[in-house]
Amino acid sequence: MESPSNAKQSTSINTPAKVSTMVLPMLFAVAFAHLLNDLIQASLPAIYPMLRANFALSFAQIGLISLVYQLTASLLQPWIGLYTDKYPKPYLLPLGMAVTLLGIVLLALAQSFYMLLVSAAFIGVGSSTFHPEASRVARMASGGRFGTAQSTFQVGGNTGSAIGPLLAAAIIVPNGQAAAAWLVLFALIGVWVLYRVSRWTIRHAAAQAQKTAVAVGLVKLEGITLVRAISVICALMLAKFTYIASLSNYYTFYLIDKFHVSIQQAQLYLFAFLAAVALGTFVGGPIGDRIGRKAVIWVSFLAMAPFALLMPYADLLWTCVLAIIAGLVMSSAFSAMVVYAQEAMPGRVGMVAGLMFGLMFGISGIAAASLGYLADVRGIQWVFQLCSYLPLLGLLTLFLPNTRAAKTTP
């Protein structure tokens, strides 16, 4: 029997769930839109070496561009999610992509460092209006397989992030900054796809579906237990995305500095890392549906720790191999953390999605700026040695409470 003190902290939710089948066409559509959105966004850091040469930028200025993008992409997301939990706004989806399109045009035409900052801000605002509502659509189409749906949605974004540097290396870097205008085509496709998605959500009564979908066998966390759970998730997000930011933003510089590879070669190695991130994200969701969110989080951090510690001391081949392992293993945790937080705060799908994606962008931006400053002061190789210890923070998973009700015997 549950003690009175524990009863104050959590409430078991055993209301029968409204079960439906997974709506694959809509899930794939929103994942494809995520691919287009993140493909465009990934092209910005992919052309940092070119922008650094064109505008004579320091690492700190490169980090500031990332900071502006990441902060504009993060600060609005929880508030948009909180608002759309009460008042769903499906047409924010195509509107957000349209704002991103404007950012692309400004990037292609930028003639100064400050214009680069403005273009990064527009791209960030477009992202902040996209993610909360798109994540809600993915959950609507999940048929109860929330981890799988979140992974499918997220892997679309990660695939776009992997393709972005390839397009940048093939189109923008050889032809110059103005060639970034070709990305407008992807944004236009995204606007059309998201318009169709928004029409579907209206027809299928998104607000009512969210209010009536109640999960089976969940424990509603309350009070200090909820605060502890969200605090640990935020700390794990800090460790994960600071580490990922070190690779996403500075991996090419690290390879060029330590192994003297060309920009194009470094972009290919970055693609391999980002492709591994996409694969790990896709695998993590279904596994979390089967074995639980906490187990996936445990494995993704602690299994990665020895490889992360070895990477700064490896040769070129093993650096690339270990980076692929890092992308594969650490990325598997994100879907699990998002769904864990949504289970901990039922009825707040949009807010939680906005908070998690907002944290992802915010942490990544602050980390990019901070690591850029440290790279200027101490060197890029020292930064990678420092970041190699971050996966050890996965030990904080010990303090995560369960969101699933324990099975009882008669």
BAFIZA-106784 format. One record per residue (C-alpha): x, y, z. Coordinates in steps of 0.5 Angstrom, whole numbers, padded with zeros to 4 digits, always signed. Layout:
% BAFIZA-106784
XYZ ...
% end
This chain:
% BAFIZA-106784
+0000+0000+0000 +0003+0007-0002 +0005+0011+0004 +0001+0018+0005 +0008+0022+0004 +0008+0018-0003 +0001+0019-0004 +0002+0027-0004 +0008+0026-0009 +0005+0022-0015 -0002+0020-0017 -0003+0014-0021 -0007+0015-0027 -0011+0008-0030 -0016+0011-0034 -0017+0007-0040 -0013+0010-0046 -0017+0012-0052 -0013+0007-0057 -0012+0009-0065 -0008+0006-0070 -0002+0010-0072 -0003+0015-0078 +0003+0014-0082 +0002+0018-0088 +0001+0024-0083 +0007+0022-0079 +0012+0021-0085 +0009+0028-0087 +0011+0032-0081 +0018+0028-0081 +0019+0030-0088 +0018+0037-0086 +0022+0037-0080 +0028+0034-0085 +0027+0040-0089 +0027+0045-0083 +0033+0042-0080 +0036+0041-0087 +0036+0049-0088 +0038+0050-0081 +0044+0045-0081 +0047+0049-0087 +0048+0055-0083 +0054+0052-0079 +0056+0048-0085 +0058+0054-0088 +0062+0057-0082 +0069+0056-0085 +0067+0060-0091 +0063+0066-0087 +0069+0066-0083 +0074+0067-0089 +0069+0072-0092 +0068+0076-0086 +0075+0075-0082 +0071+0072-0076 +0074+0070-0070 +0071+0063-0067 +0068+0068-0062 +0064+0071-0067 +0062+0064-0070 +0060+0062-0063 +0056+0069-0063 +0052+0067-0069 +0050+0060-0067 +0048+0064-0060 +0043+0069-0064 +0040+0063-0068 +0040+0058-0062 +0037+0063-0057 +0031+0066-0062 +0030+0058-0063 +0029+0057-0056 +0026+0062-0052 +0020+0063-0056 +0018+0055-0056 +0016+0054-0049 +0011+0060-0049 +0008+0058-0056 +0007+0051-0054 +0004+0053-0047 -0001+0057-0051 -0002+0052-0057 -0004+0047-0051 -0010+0051-0050 -0011+0054-0057 -0008+0050-0062 -0006+0054-0068 -0004+0049-0074 -0003+0055-0079 +0004+0056-0075 +0007+0051-0078 +0007+0054-0085 +0008+0061-0082 +0014+0059-0079 +0017+0056-0085 +0016+0062-0089 +0020+0066-0083 +0025+0061-0084 +0025+0063-0092 +0026+0070-0090 +0032+0068-0086 +0035+0064-0092 +0034+0070-0097 +0038+0075-0092 +0043+0070-0091 +0045+0070-0098 +0045+0077-0099 +0048+0079-0092 +0054+0084-0093 +0056+0085-0086 +0057+0081-0079 +0051+0084-0077 +0047+0082-0082 +0049+0075-0081 +0046+0076-0074 +0040+0078-0077 +0039+0072-0082 +0041+0067-0076 +0035+0070-0072 +0030+0070-0077 +0032+0062-0078 +0031+0061-0071 +0025+0065-0070 +0022+0060-0076 +0024+0054-0072 +0021+0056-0065 +0014+0057-0069 +0015+0050-0072 +0017+0045-0067 +0012+0045-0061 +0006+0045-0066 +0010+0039-0071 +0011+0035-0064 +0004+0035-0062 +0002+0033-0069 +0007+0027-0069 +0004+0025-0062 -0003+0026-0065 -0001+0021-0071 +0002+0016-0066 -0003+0011-0064 -0001+0011-0057 +0006+0009-0059 +0009+0016-0057 +0017+0014-0057 +0016+0011-0064 +0013+0017-0066 +0017+0022-0063 +0023+0018-0066 +0020+0018-0073 +0019+0026-0072 +0026+0027-0069 +0030+0023-0074 +0027+0027-0080 +0030+0033-0077 +0037+0029-0076 +0037+0027-0083 +0036+0034-0085 +0042+0036-0081 +0046+0031-0084 +0044+0033-0091 +0045+0040-0090 +0053+0040-0089 +0053+0036-0096 +0049+0041-0099 +0053+0046-0097 +0059+0043-0099 +0057+0041-0106 +0053+0048-0107 +0054+0054-0103 +0062+0053-0101 +0064+0052-0108 +0059+0058-0111 +0060+0063-0105 +0055+0066-0100 +0050+0068-0105 +0048+0060-0107 +0045+0060-0100 +0039+0062-0104 +0038+0055-0107 +0035+0053-0100 +0029+0057-0102 +0027+0052-0106 +0027+0047-0100 +0023+0052-0096 +0018+0053-0101 +0016+0045-0101 +0016+0046-0093 +0011+0051-0093 +0006+0047-0098 +0007+0040-0094 +0006+0044-0087 +0000+0047-0090 -0003+0040-0092 -0001+0038-0085 -0005+0044-0082 -0011+0042-0086 -0011+0035-0083 -0010+0037-0076 -0016+0042-0076 -0020+0036-0080 -0019+0031-0074 -0020+0036-0068 -0013+0036-0065 -0015+0040-0059 -0021+0035-0057 -0016+0029-0059 -0011+0032-0054 -0016+0033-0048 -0019+0026-0049 -0012+0022-0050 -0010+0019-0043 -0004+0014-0042 -0005+0008-0038 -0001+0006-0032 +0002+0013-0032 +0004+0016-0025 +0003+0023-0025 +0009+0026-0021 +0007+0032-0017 +0011+0037-0012 +0018+0036-0011 +0018+0029-0015 +0016+0033-0021 +0021+0038-0020 +0027+0033-0019 +0025+0029-0025 +0025+0036-0029 +0031+0038-0026 +0035+0032-0028 +0032+0032-0035 +0035+0039-0036 +0042+0037-0033 +0042+0031-0038 +0040+0036-0043 +0045+0040-0041 +0051+0035-0042 +0048+0032-0048 +0047+0038-0052 +0053+0041-0050 +0057+0035-0052 +0053+0035-0059 +0054+0042-0060 +0062+0041-0059 +0062+0036-0065 +0056+0040-0069 +0059+0047-0069 +0067+0045-0068 +0068+0038-0071 +0070+0041-0078 +0075+0046-0075 +0078+0040-0070 +0079+0036-0076 +0082+0041-0080 +0087+0044-0074 +0089+0037-0072 +0089+0033-0078 +0090+0038-0083 +0084+0036-0088 +0081+0040-0093 +0074+0044-0091 +0070+0039-0096 +0073+0033-0093 +0071+0035-0086 +0064+0036-0088 +0064+0029-0090 +0066+0027-0084 +0061+0032-0080 +0056+0028-0085 +0058+0021-0082 +0057+0024-0075 +0050+0027-0076 +0048+0021-0080 +0049+0017-0074 +0045+0022-0070 +0039+0021-0074 +0040+0013-0074 +0041+0013-0066 +0035+0018-0065 +0030+0013-0070 +0033+0007-0066 +0032+0010-0059 +0024+0011-0059 +0022+0004-0061 +0027+0001-0056 +0024+0006-0050 +0017+0004-0052 +0019-0003-0050 +0024-0003-0045 +0023+0004-0042 +0025+0011-0042 +0030+0011-0036 +0034+0005-0039 +0035+0008-0046 +0037+0014-0042 +0042+0010-0038 +0045+0007-0044 +0046+0013-0048 +0050+0016-0043 +0054+0011-0039 +0056+0007-0046 +0058+0013-0049 +0063+0015-0043 +0069+0011-0045 +0069+0013-0052 +0068+0020-0051 +0074+0020-0046 +0078+0016-0052 +0076+0021-0058 +0081+0027-0056 +0087+0022-0056 +0085+0018-0063 +0088+0019-0070 +0084+0021-0076 +0081+0014-0077 +0079+0013-0070 +0077+0020-0069 +0072+0019-0074 +0069+0012-0072 +0069+0015-0065 +0065+0021-0067 +0060+0016-0071 +0059+0012-0064 +0058+0018-0060 +0052+0021-0065 +0049+0014-0065 +0049+0012-0058 +0048+0019-0055 +0042+0021-0060 +0038+0015-0058 +0036+0019-0051 +0033+0025-0054 +0026+0022-0056 +0026+0018-0049 +0027+0025-0045 +0022+0028-0049 +0017+0023-0048 +0019+0022-0041 +0018+0029-0039 +0011+0029-0043 +0009+0023-0039 +0011+0027-0032 +0007+0033-0034 +0000+0030-0038 -0004+0035-0042 +0002+0039-0043 +0004+0036-0050 +0006+0043-0053 +0009+0046-0047 +0014+0040-0046 +0016+0039-0053 +0017+0047-0053 +0021+0046-0047 +0025+0041-0049 +0027+0043-0056 +0028+0050-0053 +0033+0047-0048 +0036+0044-0054 +0037+0050-0058 +0038+0054-0052 +0044+0050-0049 +0047+0049-0056 +0047+0056-0057 +0050+0058-0050 +0055+0052-0051 +0057+0054-0058 +0059+0061-0056 +0062+0059-0050 +0066+0053-0053 +0068+0058-0059 +0071+0063-0053 +0075+0057-0050 +0077+0055-0057 +0080+0062-0058 +0083+0062-0051 +0086+0055-0050 +0085+0052-0057 +0080+0047-0061 +0084+0041-0058 +0083+0043-0051 +0076+0044-0052 +0075+0037-0054 +0079+0034-0048 +0074+0038-0044 +0068+0036-0047 +0070+0029-0047 +0068+0028-0039 +0060+0031-0040 +0057+0024-0042 +0059+0022-0034 +0054+0027-0032 +0049+0021-0034 +0050+0018-0027 +0044+0023-0025 +0039+0018-0028 +0040+0015-0021 +0035+0021-0019 +0030+0020-0024 +0023+0018-0021 +0019+0013-0025 +0013+0015-0029 +0010+0008-0030 +0006+0005-0025 +0009-0001-0022 +0006-0008-0023 +0002-0011-0018 +0000-0018-0016 -0006-0020-0014 
% end
